[in-house]
Amino acid sequence: MEYHRQLGLSPETFETVLDHVERASYEGTEYRHVPDYRRGVERGTVLFDGAVVRGFPKVPRTLVLGAGVPQQFDGPVAVEEKLNGYNTRIARIDGDVLAFSRSGLVCPYTTWFVERRLDLDPLFDDHPDTAVCGEMIGSENPYTPHDYSGVDSLAFRAFDWRDRQSGEPLDVRGRRERYGEYGVPQVRLFGVYDPDDAADELREIIDQLDADDREGIVMKSLDGVTQLKYTTSAANRGDLAYAFSLPFDYGQAFMFRRLIREAFQSIEWNESPEQAHKRAHAVGEAIVLSMTETIERVADGEAVGERHTVRGDPAAIDDLLDHLDAQGLTIDVQADDRVERERDGAERVVTFCKRVQSTNDTIRGYLDGQIVRE
């Protein structure tokens, strides 16, 4: 396959990329994916049965809205909601609709969900070279569970429309109109703003999202090319609580970046000493209380890890567990039930824990008297 032509690379450059791709298979078809960013190739780019599905570009972040927005944009800015879930790209290849993870793996569970819950055939009939880009959200998902009102299990929200080979985006207005025509649910659009005057209005949006325990916003030029993100304090605290509940499995860089976001937001928001103290108290609780809870659980003999609940066709759940096992993850199934739903018939509901060995072993060692060498 002349993948280098589809990627716009010279044969020599493509050969250097091939040194870093990983192989995988889905239903007997072998494919390759790029797990990390490489020269000229986005993370998650997939080479599948002669077709290319470009990875989703990395979106930069601003820590200061008032300065970052006018520096990044020289024209009107569309502001949409950033949701807390997992990034999914959907493409149709040789008649099969497939859902790809951020790193480029076909997720059998997400693919099952898309086939069962979204009717994308009319879209792909009219636009066969499209990659439908969006977020899978809800409390019942195998990667990033988060409660959203109106989502009782799992749902999809589109946030981009791209050519699957070139990665070029559709403009924001055209994208929202097209998804509307095909009945594809989308992320919320807050409005279009002038970059020099946007800070105050964006502050109001962020404050409301923060109060609602939602993640943040993504700002885009109207042509969809330039993007910028910003997250709420609630999202930062949630990330910190999650990271410190598994303190020996998440790196210091992960934690430090979120603490920096809190500090810069406090300064831009011009908080009083009392407000800054309240923020510091909330951040401290997120860090310390989640960590002490984990230590107590290990002390009581429990194994800690990432807990998830999923529901779906029994075969789809089997495929998901096999998929996670193939990635080298240790999965402990904690509950496994079957339920009858009027619309879908029998479904399997599984709660499982992805065990994180470093946190379990390190905490147990310290509880048993292991010396800390600093």
N, C-alpha and C positions, 0 to 999 in steps of 0.2 A: 504494500500500500504506500502511495506517495503522500504520507501524512505531512511531510515537510512543506509541500505546496499548500495544503489546506491551512497549515499554521503560519504560512508566510515566512518560513525559515529556509536558510540555505541547507543543503544536505549535511554540510560539516557541522553547523550549529545544532541541527536536529540530532546528530549522532551524540553530541555532548549531553543533550537532554535525555536521550535514551538511557544514558548511564545512571539516571536517577529515577526512572519510572518504576512503578511496581505493577506486577501482574496479578490479576484476579479473574474470577469467572462467575458467570451468572447463567443458570439453567443450561450449562454445557457450552456456553460461548465464552471464550477467553477474551479479555480486554486488558488494556493498560491505562494507568492513571498516574498523574503527577501529584504526589502527596504534599510537596512544598513548592514555593515559588522558584522558578528557574528563569534564566535570561530569555525574555520574550514569550514566556509561557506562564499563565496564571496557575496558581495552586488549584488542584481539582480538575484540571483539563483531562478529558477522557478520549482515548482512541479506541473506538468500539466498532468492530465489524466494518471497517472502511470509512466510518464517519468520525467526525471530531465534534465534541461538545466542550466548548471553552469553559474554563473555570470562572467563577464570579470574582470580579476585581476586588482588591482590598480597599475598604473605604476609610479614608483618613478621619481623624478626630480633632476637634478643637476643644481646648480647655477653657477658652474665654470667648463667649459668643460675640461680645461687642467688638473685639478686634479680629477674631478668626473669620467671621462671615464676610465682611467687606474685603478682606484680604483674599479669600478663596473665590469669590464670585464678583463678576463685573456686570451682571444683569439680574433680572428677576429670579427669585429663589422659590421653588416649590418646596413646601415643608410637609412631610408625611410622618406617620407614626413608625417608630422602631419597635418591633415586637420581640419579646423574649421567648425564643423557641429555637428551632434548628433550620439552617439554610438548606433549601432544596432546589435543584434544577430539574425540570421535567422536559424530556424530549422524546419524539417518536422516531425510532430507528427500525427500518425494515418492518414496519407495521406494529411494532411493540412499543407501548408507552412505558418509559423507564424513569425512575426517580433516582437522582444522583445526590450523594452527600457532598458536603463542602470539600472533602478531600478527594472526591471523584469515585467513590465506591457506589455501586448500585445497592440501594437498601431494599431488600425484598418486602419489608413491612410497609415502607412508605409507598413502594410501587403498588402493593396490594390496595392500600388506602386510596391512592389516586385512581386506580382502575374502578374501584367500588364506589367512591364518593364524588368524583369529579368527572363530568362528561367533557373531555377535551378533544374528542374526535373531530367535531365540527371545526374547532380552531386549527388543529393540525391538518385537516383536509384543505383548508384555505391557505394555511401558512406552514408548510411542512418543515421548513428550516428554522423554526422558532425554538428557542429555549425559554420555557415558562419558569420564571424565577420567583421564589417566594419563601415564606416562613411557615413551618409546621408548628402550631401552637396548641396548648391545652395541657391539662393535668395528667393525661394518660398518654405519655409518649416515651420512647426508649432512650432519649438523649437529653432533653432539657425541659423537664416538666415545670409548668407555671400555670396558676389558676387565672382564667380570664372569664369574666361574666359572659354568659351566652354560649360558652364552649364547654359542653359536659364531658367530652372525652378528647378528641383531636380534631383540628380544623386546619385548613390551608388559607393563607392570605397572600396574594400576589403583590410583589413590590417592584418588579422589573420585567421587561420583555426584551430579549436579545436574540440576535442572529446566533445560532448555535455554533457556527464555524468561525465567524469573524469576531464575535463577542460585541458587536456594535449594538447600542441600545436604541430602542424606539423613544421618541420624545415623550415627555411626561403626559401631555394632554392626549396625544394619539394613543399611548399605552392605556390610559384610563378609559378612553372611549372604546377601544377594542375589547378590553376585558369586560366592560359593561355589556357589549353586544353579545359576547359569548357566555355571559352569566357567571364569570369567574370572580369570586370574592376577592377584594383588594384591601390593602392597608388604608387607614384613614388619611385623607388629605385635609390638612388644617387651613391651607390657603397659599397664596403666592405673594411674596413680600419683596420690597426693595431692600437690597443688602445693607445699605447705609442706615436704614431706619428699622431694621428687623429686630434688633436686640431686645427692646422693651416688649414687643409683642411675643417674641419667642420665650421670654422670661415667664410671661403669663401662662403660656402653653406648658412649659416645663413644670411650673408650680402645680398646675392642675394634674398633670401626669404623675408627679411625685406624690401628691395626696392620694391618687388612685392606685399607687403601687405599680405603676407601669414603667416601661424601660426608658423611653426617650424619643428622639426625633432623628430623621435623616433629611438633610437639605440637599436639593438637587437643582442644577441649572435646568432650564426648560427643555434643552435638547437631551437631557439625561446623561450627559457625559461626565460632568463634574459633580462630585458628591462629598458630603461632609456629615459627620454624626456627632451627637451629643447625648449623654445619658443623665438620668435623674439621680438624685442622692439615694432614693429608695433602691434603685438598681445597683448602685455601688455598694450599699450596705448588704443587699442580698447576696451579691457576689462574694463579699468579704466573709459573710456568715457561712456561705457554702465552702469557700476555700479553707477557712479555719476549722470547719467541722472535719476536714481531711487534711490537717496541717502539714503532714510529711509527704503528701502527694502533689501539692501545688507549689510551684516555685515562688521565690520572693518577688520576682518581677511581676507576676500576676497580682500579688497583693499590693505592691508598691504603686503600680499604675492606678489602682482604684483609690488609694489614699491620696495620691497627688490630685486626682479629679476632685475629691472632696475639698481639699485645701484651696484650689483655684476657684471653685464655685463659691466657697465662703467669701473669698476676697472680692470676686466680681459682684456678688450679691450685696456687698457692703454691709455685712452682718454686724450687729452690735456684739459686745462681749458676751451678753446673755445668749444671743442666738448662736454664736460660735461655740459657746460652752454646751448648749443643747445638742448641736451637731456632733461635737466631740464625744459627748456621752452616748449618743445613739451608735456612733461608729465603734466605740469601745465595747458596748454591749454586743454588737454584731460579732466582734472578734472574740472576746473572752468567753461569753456565754456559750457560743456554739462549740468552742474548743473544750470547755469544761464538761459539757454534755457528752462529747465524744469520749473523753477520758473516763468518765463515769461508766459509760456503756461498755468500754473495753474492760474496765475493772470488774464489771459484773459478768464478764465472760462472753459478751456479744462480739460478733464480727461486724465492723462498720464498713460502709461503702456508699455507693450511689444507688438510691432506691427508686424504682420505677414501677408503674403499673401500665399495662397495655391490654387492649381488648381487640378482638377481631376473629376472622376465620381461623379455626384450629390449625389448618395447614400454614397460614401466614405467620402464626405465632411460632410454630416449629421452625419455619424458615428464618425468622428473626433470631431465635435463640442459637441456631446453627451459625448464622452470620456473625453474631457477637463472639461465639466460641472460636470461629475461624480467625478472629482478630486477636486471639490470645487472652481474652478477658475471662476472669473467673466469675461465673454466674451462679448465685445461690437462689433457687426458686423458693419463695417463702409462702406463696399461696397460688393455687391453680384451680379455678372453678369454671363451670360452664353455665351460661345464662341463656334464657330465651328472650329474644326481642321481637316484637311484633313485625317490625320492618325487615329485619335481617335474619331472623331465625336463630339457630344456635350460634353462640359466640363463646370463645374462650377468653377468660379474664385472668391474667397472670401478673403477680407482683414478684419482682425479683430484685436482687441486690448485686451490683457490680462490685465485687470485693476489691478494695485498694490495699494491697499487702503492706506497703511501706508504713502507712499510718498505723495499721494494726500491730505490726511487728515492733515498731519503734516505741509506741506507747506502752506495749506490754513489757518491753525491755526496761524502760524507765521506771515503770511501776515495780518491777522486780529488782530495782537497785542498780541498773546499769549506769556507769559513770558518764557524765556529759563532758566531752573534750572540746573546748572552744578555742 
